[in-house]
Amino acid sequence: MKPDADTRGIAEEADSERRALIAHTRHELRTPLNAVIGYSEMLLEDACQRGRSLLVPDLYRIHEAGLQLNALVNDILDPGKIESALSDPGFGGIEGRLRSRLRAPLDIVIARSGALLDLARSTHYDDSLADLTHIRQAGTELQSILARGVPLVENRFNSSASGPPSSTAYSFLSTVFTTSSASRRLRPTAPAADGASLLVVDDQETNRDILSRYLRRHGHQVTAATGGREALTLLADHRFDLILLDVVMPDMNGYEVLEALKSNDSLNRIPVILISALDDTLGKVEAFRAGGVDYVTKPFQAEEVIARVENQLRLSRLQQDLARQNEELLQKNKELTLAQKRTDMVFSALAEALPGTVLDGKYRLDEKIGAGGFGAVYRGRHLGLDQPVAIKIFRPTSGNDTTDALERFRQEGIAASRIKHPNTVEILDNGISSTGIAYLVMELLQGHTLAAALRDSAVLPLQRTIEILVPVCETLAEFHAAGIVHRDVKPSNIFLHSGRNGEVVKLLDFGMSKMWRATIDQTQDTTTISGFIAGTPSYMSPERLLNRHYDGRSDVYSVGVILYRMLSGKLPFQSEEGSDFEQVMMKLTAEPPSLRAHDPVLPQGLDELVSRMLSKDPQNRPEAKDLAALLQACI
């Protein structure tokens, strides 16, 4: 086994070396090709815009020849084709194929650029001379590479060969296109009102020049850096909206620069587009893993570069706008939370001071027996009848403290008190005191809530569960028939009252109920003005979490969650970290585990009924009027 493993390792190493050599060779050949294509494209655009028709035909031929050369390099140096060609006895060699197939279009580049230089001098188009010279030099340099032999020679593909290529991309790229003028470095300037401030990082002056000119023509301010370290120095002192970063550079490669950017909190949000003549898939994957937002392959096309830059700038601005809006929302939420805390403190102090207070000359508050997010409940007395009662005082919050809101509370209290049902708390009276305190007067209950029962016993027997929930369903059915949705069905709102004739299940807290039929054409105000959801998210239906239209089947969903909790001891959607946000997202996107996964003894029909009750589509849920019978059929 070991010799096979050794052989496989040698083969894999040889394959990696072959691919590296191919990528290296493409990189060296594409550098002069980038100059041919880039400068001819810009000159052609200038000639068309400025009416220099004499230059257009030859510039067009040069540009087309450059594109043809690039296509030939890609084809001849395709790794897959090289592998198959090497096994062909009639294969003439990579260098020979490059020389023979690149000769004709390369001759066009050299001859036409020379002719255009003479024409530009004779017609005094002096501003075109530098770019035409770049094209001529690039063609000559490519010709020289082919004449002296590219670094990729056939014996480098022999699996027994080892060691680096005779020349490196670094030494090659550092000597191409030396010019008599000193390297120009553009210092940052204030961006134009409609442009962005961009940083171009490339160790090749030709590439920097072409990219910078592309981008300036589209209204952007461009700063150029000759390497990674210079780029980091510029970034320490100046703000840029986007960076175009070369991958292969001698002092510090693009991935190392990107790593430094991502580790800096003040720089890690700047979008970075990587540019390289290396177009292998692994290189692109590595670029995206390192945090690059896009990848442009040399030789680049003007339209592609501009489109990618504009797209990333647009996305970056959207992200900045969203971040700013989120920050504003967070600040508003902090202010609202602070205001609510102040209100809570005032209400808490008021709640402790209220015992002994008489409301409207009829009801005396004796002892606080409960409190929640919407107020406090007191044991009280009806002074005229000398009867014990429960009195709920509503907490003032943003949205329920206006004259209109208090009137709506009064009207809904009247509507709820019209429905008499043995399994609801009887509402005896409601009102707003002369001092502005909103209150409900209810029958006084004895016993404990379902929430308390579940704290004592996490899981309840099936028979006991259905005994409790059937009356709840019957109560909801009657309220739904009257057009009222409870909106906060949960264990703490189900009370196990010890009556004269035994236990009576009572559904509490219709103070949050909503008469949906009366407001069917109005916005469903699932959330309050202060942004808090009216209800308990763990038991709330998806349509209410999304602030969509809802009806009585929203309460059916809540009963389904309670049923699941009573029989399994768990909520159907439960975050491991206890995150409310994660729980809400699970409720909106995931399916709950089967109830029988917790207890295989439970009836299959019951499991299917719970799945229907917890459907994300309200249309698939049963209605409350049918639910009691469906539950009883499961016993």
VOGU-3710 file (C-alpha; in Angstrom, 3 decimals, decimal comma):
1> mkpdadtrgi> 0,000/0,000/0,000  2,825/2,384/0,840  4,395/2,494/-2,677  0,985/3,306/-4,153  0,541/6,106/-1,634  4,023/7,465/-2,408  3,334/7,330/-6,131  0,016/9,098/-5,669  1,703/11,799/-3,575  4,382/12,367/-6,224
11> aeeadserra> 1,707/12,591/-8,923  -0,335/15,083/-6,922  2,770/17,208/-6,282  3,640/17,130/-9,989  0,090/18,126/-10,900  0,207/21,075/-8,487  3,528/22,180/-9,965  2,173/21,948/-13,521  -0,827/24,106/-12,648  1,387/26,659/-10,887
21> liahtrhelr> 3,679/26,861/-13,936  0,737/27,276/-16,309  -0,735/30,052/-14,162  2,695/31,711/-13,928  3,149/31,639/-17,705  -0,318/33,024/-18,401  0,435/35,801/-15,907  3,643/36,789/-17,730  2,035/36,759/-21,166  -1,079/38,615/-20,085
31> tplnavigys> 0,810/41,566/-18,645  1,864/42,985/-22,069  -1,492/41,884/-23,514  -3,240/44,015/-20,879  -1,305/47,045/-22,161  -2,189/46,307/-25,812  -5,900/45,887/-25,105  -6,201/48,651/-22,515  -4,343/51,422/-24,334  -5,884/50,603/-27,726
41> emlledacqr> -9,357/50,686/-26,197  -8,785/54,115/-24,661  -7,172/55,501/-27,812  -10,035/54,180/-29,925  -12,594/55,858/-27,669  -10,654/59,140/-27,774  -10,283/59,028/-31,549  -14,018/58,484/-32,062  -14,961/61,266/-29,649  -12,436/63,773/-31,057
51> grsllvpdly> -12,989/63,101/-34,739  -9,566/61,573/-35,405  -10,908/59,219/-38,063  -7,436/58,560/-39,536  -6,461/56,640/-36,372  -9,614/54,552/-36,018  -9,069/51,689/-38,546  -5,619/50,709/-37,274  -6,589/51,136/-33,610  -9,528/48,832/-34,218
61> riheaglqln> -7,193/46,234/-35,827  -4,793/46,468/-32,868  -7,606/46,066/-30,348  -9,048/43,058/-32,184  -5,559/41,515/-32,473  -5,032/42,006/-28,719  -8,290/40,212/-27,949  -7,309/37,417/-30,355  -3,897/37,049/-28,680  -5,529/36,800/-25,261
71> alvndildpg> -7,977/34,133/-26,499  -5,092/32,126/-28,007  -3,039/32,282/-24,799  -6,046/31,060/-22,811  -6,646/28,234/-25,279  -3,055/27,008/-25,629  -2,372/27,224/-21,885  -5,604/25,578/-20,835  -4,501/22,950/-18,234  -6,918/20,304/-19,461
81> kiesalsdpg> -5,843/20,674/-23,078  -2,167/20,571/-22,126  -2,650/17,276/-20,277  -4,275/15,601/-23,268  -1,850/17,155/-25,771  1,237/15,901/-23,911  0,071/12,302/-24,409  -0,213/12,870/-28,189  2,969/11,800/-30,041  2,194/14,353/-32,751
91> fggiegrlrs> 2,068/17,252/-30,278  4,541/19,849/-31,432  5,378/21,471/-28,097  3,846/24,341/-26,144  6,493/26,909/-27,076  6,189/26,029/-30,747  2,416/26,355/-30,666  2,625/29,713/-28,896  5,127/31,084/-31,426  3,261/29,852/-34,491
101> rlrapldivi> -0,276/30,788/-33,445  0,540/34,158/-31,838  2,800/35,359/-34,693  0,136/36,759/-37,062  -1,919/38,843/-34,573  1,302/39,949/-32,835  2,709/41,171/-36,141  -0,445/43,260/-36,578  0,045/44,876/-33,171  3,688/45,755/-33,821
111> arsgalldla> 3,270/46,905/-37,426  0,070/48,897/-36,919  1,290/50,595/-33,720  4,495/51,626/-35,533  2,463/53,022/-38,435  0,188/54,893/-36,040  3,181/56,432/-34,264  4,385/57,847/-37,584  0,861/59,068/-38,419  0,391/60,683/-34,983
121> rsthyddsla> 3,694/62,561/-35,350  2,831/63,785/-38,826  -0,655/64,941/-37,788  0,587/66,424/-34,497  -1,553/64,124/-32,341  1,129/64,418/-29,666  -1,214/63,437/-26,829  -1,543/59,944/-28,389  2,184/59,279/-28,688  2,735/57,947/-25,141
131> dlthirqagt> -0,087/55,413/-25,339  0,918/54,256/-28,806  4,468/53,818/-27,524  3,150/51,641/-24,694  1,360/49,439/-27,249  4,471/49,169/-29,444  6,650/48,294/-26,414  4,136/45,723/-25,220  4,087/44,006/-28,622  7,889/44,022/-28,833
141> elqsilargv> 8,185/42,650/-25,279  5,746/39,831/-26,033  7,718/39,025/-29,180  10,902/38,937/-27,119  9,379/36,552/-24,568  8,384/34,137/-27,313  11,782/34,385/-28,993  13,841/33,665/-25,855  11,458/30,976/-24,571  8,702/31,231/-22,080
151> plvenrfnss> 9,357/29,883/-18,549  6,980/26,994/-19,314  9,007/24,400/-21,208  8,076/20,782/-21,840  10,560/19,195/-19,450  8,934/21,132/-16,615  5,948/18,781/-17,050  8,026/15,713/-16,315  6,964/14,388/-12,900  10,589/13,904/-11,923
161> asgppsstay> 11,413/17,575/-12,413  11,631/19,767/-9,337  12,510/23,265/-8,304  11,142/26,693/-9,216  10,913/28,057/-12,766  13,953/29,838/-14,110  12,313/33,235/-13,778  9,667/34,425/-11,388  6,604/36,533/-12,019  8,109/39,121/-9,696
171> sflstvftts> 11,368/39,639/-11,600  9,555/39,573/-14,917  6,842/42,006/-13,998  9,318/44,428/-12,430  11,196/44,894/-15,735  8,340/45,214/-18,259  7,569/48,634/-19,659  10,308/50,703/-18,026  9,845/54,251/-19,209  12,096/57,285/-19,260
181> sasrrlrpta> 9,756/59,188/-16,993  9,772/58,621/-13,257  6,938/56,572/-11,784  4,012/58,927/-11,255  2,221/58,690/-7,920  -1,060/60,470/-7,572  -1,797/61,967/-4,207  -5,346/61,780/-2,843  -7,643/64,671/-3,652  -11,179/65,451/-2,561
191> paadgasllv> -13,676/63,296/-4,511  -16,054/64,903/-6,942  -19,617/65,348/-5,763  -20,877/62,559/-8,031  -17,774/60,341/-7,890  -16,014/58,090/-5,425  -12,506/58,057/-4,006  -10,742/54,922/-5,260  -7,349/53,362/-4,516  -5,621/51,343/-7,281
201> vddqetnrdi> -2,829/49,059/-6,025  -0,566/47,396/-8,613  3,202/47,069/-8,947  2,982/47,547/-12,735  2,850/51,154/-13,900  0,984/50,179/-17,073  -1,804/48,500/-15,129  -2,056/51,428/-12,692  -2,198/53,888/-15,579  -4,889/52,021/-17,545
211> lsrylrrhgh> -7,099/51,400/-14,516  -6,743/54,952/-13,231  -7,658/56,461/-16,590  -10,649/54,151/-17,007  -11,980/55,225/-13,638  -11,264/58,956/-13,946  -13,198/59,046/-17,224  -16,254/57,995/-15,217  -15,930/60,781/-12,671  -13,996/59,033/-9,906
221> qvtaatggre> -10,993/60,358/-8,019  -8,138/57,843/-8,178  -5,028/57,384/-6,076  -2,390/54,848/-7,165  -0,064/52,779/-4,963  2,889/50,774/-6,307  2,569/47,998/-3,740  0,821/46,646/-0,666  2,865/48,494/1,938  2,410/51,852/0,226
231> altlladhrf> -1,329/51,140/0,028  -1,561/50,502/3,789  0,367/53,738/4,419  -2,114/55,681/2,252  -5,077/54,012/3,959  -3,799/55,087/7,368  -4,182/58,752/6,417  -6,940/58,889/3,803  -10,443/57,525/3,370  -11,271/55,529/0,231
241> dlilldvvmp> -14,626/54,216/-0,946  -13,229/51,178/-2,802  -9,902/49,461/-3,475  -8,750/47,680/-6,650  -5,977/45,391/-5,459  -3,507/43,364/-7,545  -2,841/39,825/-6,282  0,750/39,214/-7,415  3,079/41,915/-6,044  6,690/41,565/-4,855
251> dmngyevlea> 6,634/43,334/-1,479  3,287/42,149/-0,123  0,771/40,152/-2,111  -2,907/41,051/-2,384  -4,069/38,400/0,073  -1,679/39,717/2,737  -2,935/43,274/2,163  -6,519/42,054/2,396  -5,780/40,238/5,647  -4,337/43,445/7,107
261> lksndslnri> -7,436/45,388/6,010  -9,876/42,890/7,503  -8,068/42,935/10,854  -8,416/46,722/11,091  -11,808/47,882/12,423  -11,561/51,211/10,626  -10,744/49,646/7,235  -12,501/46,263/7,159  -15,683/47,610/5,566  -14,011/49,080/2,487
271> pvilisaldd> -14,967/46,890/-0,509  -11,953/45,334/-2,243  -11,951/44,101/-5,858  -8,985/41,844/-6,567  -7,322/42,067/-10,005  -4,961/39,466/-11,411  -3,785/37,692/-14,533  -4,178/34,458/-12,528  -7,617/33,162/-13,428  -7,641/29,688/-11,872
281> tlgkveafra> -10,733/28,857/-9,823  -8,807/28,195/-6,602  -7,322/31,685/-6,756  -10,752/33,244/-7,092  -12,129/31,129/-4,236  -9,198/32,174/-2,061  -9,878/35,815/-2,907  -13,512/35,597/-1,821  -12,594/33,668/1,336  -10,102/36,384/2,214
291> ggvdyvtkpf> -12,880/38,978/2,043  -12,716/40,297/-1,510  -16,078/41,376/-2,936  -15,194/40,728/-6,598  -12,423/39,487/-8,892  -11,343/40,942/-12,261  -9,048/38,990/-14,573  -6,370/40,701/-16,649  -6,394/41,801/-19,373  -9,405/43,717/-18,204
301> qaeeviarve> -12,067/45,334/-20,360  -13,095/48,904/-19,588  -16,839/48,183/-19,554  -16,390/45,223/-17,214  -14,163/47,111/-14,772  -16,501/50,113/-14,641  -19,585/47,920/-14,254  -18,046/45,934/-11,401  -16,763/49,057/-9,642  -20,106/50,866/-9,961
311> nqlrlsrlqq> -21,980/47,790/-8,735  -19,791/47,417/-5,647  -19,974/51,143/-4,907  -23,764/50,961/-5,134  -23,868/47,965/-2,784  -21,463/49,657/-0,394  -23,579/52,822/-0,283  -26,703/50,750/0,356  -24,933/48,963/3,210  -23,794/52,280/4,648
321> dlarqneell> -27,339/53,656/4,404  -28,720/50,546/6,117  -26,075/50,768/8,835  -26,911/54,422/9,388  -30,649/53,688/9,507  -30,051/50,806/11,919  -27,992/53,084/14,120  -30,794/55,652/14,105  -33,338/52,945/14,951  -31,146/51,671/17,776
331> qknkeltlaq> -30,870/55,183/19,148  -34,644/55,675/18,937  -35,187/52,318/20,613  -32,811/53,323/23,393  -34,755/56,534/23,872  -38,074/54,653/23,821  -36,745/52,048/26,243  -35,503/54,760/28,572  -38,855/56,551/28,380  -40,658/53,257/29,021
341> krtdmvfsal> -38,434/52,547/32,018  -39,289/55,945/33,432  -42,983/55,202/32,865  -42,565/51,785/34,488  -40,895/53,335/37,508  -43,705/55,852/37,843  -46,338/53,144/37,387  -44,616/50,812/39,858  -44,543/53,568/42,429  -48,181/54,354/41,651
351> aealpgtvld> -49,133/50,654/41,883  -47,596/50,388/45,343  -49,355/53,560/46,453  -52,789/52,681/45,016  -54,077/50,286/47,745  -56,776/52,180/49,635  -57,666/54,290/46,576  -61,345/54,439/45,597  -62,141/54,633/41,881  -65,196/56,647/40,855
361> gkyrldekig> -66,586/56,339/44,384  -67,436/52,624/43,766  -64,360/50,407/43,825  -61,725/50,269/46,528  -58,299/48,843/45,737  -57,174/46,666/48,651  -54,156/44,515/47,752  -52,032/44,022/44,669  -52,229/40,328/43,688  -50,545/40,357/40,284
371> aggfgavyrg> -48,673/42,426/37,740  -47,695/42,124/34,078  -46,587/44,076/31,071  -49,995/45,731/30,686  -50,775/46,665/34,266  -51,449/45,433/37,764  -54,322/43,448/39,306  -55,735/44,191/42,729  -58,026/42,426/45,085  -60,736/45,019/45,618
381> rhlgldqpva> -64,242/45,609/46,836  -67,448/46,833/45,263  -68,446/49,315/47,976  -72,106/49,488/46,977  -72,612/45,697/46,999  -69,908/44,885/49,555  -68,630/42,142/47,235  -65,000/41,097/46,535  -63,817/41,827/43,004  -60,624/41,864/40,980
391> ikifrptsgn> -59,620/45,226/39,513  -57,099/45,544/36,713  -55,320/48,870/36,281  -53,775/49,468/32,844  -50,248/50,717/32,546  -49,940/53,939/30,488  -47,750/53,351/27,408  -47,099/55,227/24,219  -50,200/54,709/22,118  -52,744/54,001/24,883
401> dttdalerfr> -52,439/57,289/26,726  -54,355/59,524/24,292  -58,027/60,454/24,507  -58,832/58,375/21,404  -56,931/55,342/22,721  -58,714/55,475/26,062  -62,057/55,691/24,262  -61,138/52,608/22,203  -60,260/50,792/25,424  -63,640/51,695/26,857
411> qegiaasrik> -65,494/50,509/23,756  -63,602/47,210/23,593  -64,253/46,646/27,291  -67,960/47,124/26,647  -67,847/44,692/23,706  -66,007/42,009/25,698  -68,410/42,311/28,654  -71,350/41,573/26,340  -70,167/37,972/25,822  -71,049/35,786/28,788
421> hpntveildn> -69,289/32,434/28,901  -68,601/30,153/31,867  -64,950/29,819/30,855  -64,130/33,507/30,687  -63,614/35,881/33,545  -66,804/37,824/33,940  -66,218/41,517/33,333  -68,457/43,430/35,712  -67,526/46,971/34,795  -64,903/49,104/33,134
431> gisstgiayl> -64,114/52,752/32,987  -61,671/55,589/33,149  -61,500/57,280/36,500  -61,712/61,025/36,965  -57,916/60,992/37,372  -57,427/59,208/34,011  -56,817/55,670/35,298  -58,205/52,996/32,930  -59,548/49,957/34,771  -61,530/46,727/34,421
441> vmellqghtl> -63,613/45,219/37,212  -63,815/41,405/37,069  -64,906/38,468/39,186  -62,300/37,436/41,739  -60,792/33,990/41,018  -59,251/31,417/43,341  -56,610/28,954/42,170  -53,576/29,136/39,864  -52,624/29,519/36,205  -51,677/26,781/33,747
451> aaalrdsavl> -48,179/28,312/33,707  -47,884/27,563/37,445  -49,097/23,996/36,859  -46,456/23,485/34,155  -43,744/24,733/36,524  -44,761/21,991/38,976  -45,039/19,312/36,273  -43,319/19,977/32,947  -45,460/17,435/31,055  -49,182/16,786/31,634
461> plqrtieilv> -51,072/13,603/30,754  -53,069/13,623/27,515  -56,421/13,342/29,334  -55,595/16,264/31,640  -54,317/18,351/28,720  -57,524/17,956/26,737  -59,686/18,616/29,841  -58,000/22,020/30,129  -57,873/22,985/26,444  -61,382/21,995/25,327
471> pvcetlaefh> -63,026/24,775/27,394  -60,422/27,221/26,068  -61,316/26,287/22,471  -65,047/26,601/23,166  -64,503/30,050/24,646  -62,423/31,205/21,695  -65,043/29,882/19,258  -67,687/32,086/20,837  -65,478/35,160/20,789  -64,392/34,508/17,190
481> aagivhrdvk> -68,066/34,262/16,198  -68,466/37,764/17,641  -65,455/38,989/15,642  -63,029/39,203/18,558  -59,477/37,793/18,523  -57,828/37,232/21,905  -54,243/37,849/20,604  -52,416/36,608/23,726  -53,437/33,010/24,407  -50,687/31,503/26,578
491> psniflhsgr> -50,374/29,380/29,768  -50,290/32,406/32,088  -53,636/33,541/30,648  -55,354/30,196/31,323  -56,566/30,081/34,952  -57,615/26,903/36,801  -60,293/28,398/39,055  -61,509/26,529/42,134  -65,248/27,127/41,967  -68,068/25,901/44,172
501> ngevvklldf> -68,648/22,860/41,969  -65,030/22,039/41,219  -62,408/23,287/38,788  -63,413/25,758/36,079  -60,982/26,689/33,328  -60,980/30,429/32,705  -59,427/32,290/29,777  -57,977/35,568/31,035  -56,869/38,914/29,698  -59,181/39,929/26,906
511> gmskmwrati> -57,832/43,422/27,493  -55,526/42,764/24,506  -58,307/41,396/22,316  -59,069/42,946/18,946  -62,417/43,195/17,165  -61,127/42,311/13,697  -64,435/42,473/11,868  -65,003/46,039/12,987  -61,593/47,016/11,590  -61,305/44,665/8,627
521> dqtqdtttis> -60,431/47,541/6,264  -57,941/49,110/8,641  -54,282/48,316/9,215  -53,768/45,352/11,512  -52,082/47,051/14,442  -50,135/44,044/15,630  -47,407/46,316/16,905  -47,875/49,287/19,156  -46,718/52,785/18,283  -43,656/52,309/20,454
531> gfiagtpsym> -42,638/49,290/18,362  -43,422/46,555/20,869  -45,347/43,494/19,656  -48,741/43,177/21,308  -48,567/39,623/22,602  -46,009/36,975/23,541  -43,715/35,982/20,626  -43,257/32,362/21,801  -46,990/31,752/21,345  -47,643/34,209/18,525
541> sperllnrhy> -48,617/33,170/14,998  -46,305/33,850/12,022  -48,790/36,246/10,392  -48,844/38,424/13,502  -45,054/38,401/13,763  -44,991/39,628/10,154  -47,685/42,236/10,884  -50,018/40,735/8,295  -53,782/40,350/8,317  -54,964/37,886/10,977
551> dgrsdvysvg> -58,208/36,452/12,319  -59,327/33,820/14,840  -56,951/31,208/13,405  -54,121/33,227/14,916  -55,482/32,157/18,340  -55,685/28,535/17,088  -51,946/28,664/16,380  -51,328/29,808/19,978  -53,414/26,922/21,321  -51,306/24,575/19,157
561> vilyrmlsgk> -48,124/25,873/20,803  -49,668/25,388/24,277  -50,801/21,857/23,388  -47,287/21,013/22,151  -45,783/22,462/25,349  -48,158/20,580/27,690  -47,484/17,175/26,087  -43,747/17,470/25,323  -42,428/19,826/27,981  -40,870/21,963/25,235
571> lpfqseegsd> -41,879/24,728/22,876  -42,078/23,658/19,210  -39,459/26,277/18,328  -36,743/26,716/20,914  -33,393/28,454/20,451  -30,406/26,689/22,016  -28,946/30,075/22,970  -32,283/31,372/24,245  -32,357/34,056/21,538  -35,813/35,536/20,912
581> feqvmmklta> -34,744/36,586/17,423  -33,564/33,084/16,527  -36,798/31,625/17,893  -38,852/34,003/15,749  -36,793/33,146/12,628  -37,271/29,416/13,280  -41,006/29,982/13,598  -41,065/31,799/10,250  -38,837/29,396/8,310  -38,585/25,961/9,997
591> eppslrahdp> -40,958/23,091/10,675  -41,452/21,956/14,299  -40,277/18,496/15,359  -43,019/15,874/15,414  -44,859/15,681/18,747  -44,447/11,887/18,649  -40,677/12,395/18,509  -40,986/13,435/22,167  -43,527/10,769/23,093  -44,139/7,939/20,571
601> vlpqgldelv> -47,153/6,744/22,600  -49,214/9,812/21,636  -51,885/9,159/18,988  -50,914/9,685/15,353  -54,109/11,673/14,804  -53,140/14,082/17,584  -49,690/14,591/16,045  -51,310/15,425/12,703  -53,786/17,807/14,368  -50,950/19,706/16,107
611> srmlskdpqn> -49,111/20,000/12,764  -52,227/21,545/11,213  -52,639/23,971/14,127  -49,002/25,062/13,737  -49,189/25,515/9,960  -47,573/28,729/8,738  -50,548/29,195/6,409  -53,643/30,186/8,441  -55,868/28,644/5,752  -54,532/25,182/6,662
621> rpeakdlaal> -55,437/25,491/10,373  -58,734/24,262/11,813  -61,109/26,877/13,229  -61,730/27,157/16,960  -65,365/26,040/16,548  -64,138/22,631/15,305  -61,114/22,320/17,543  -62,794/21,105/20,754  -64,367/18,128/18,952  -61,107/17,332/17,145
631> lqaci> -59,218/17,271/20,451  -61,788/15,057/22,159  -61,601/12,600/19,259  -57,894/12,072/20,040  -58,523/10,512/23,451
//
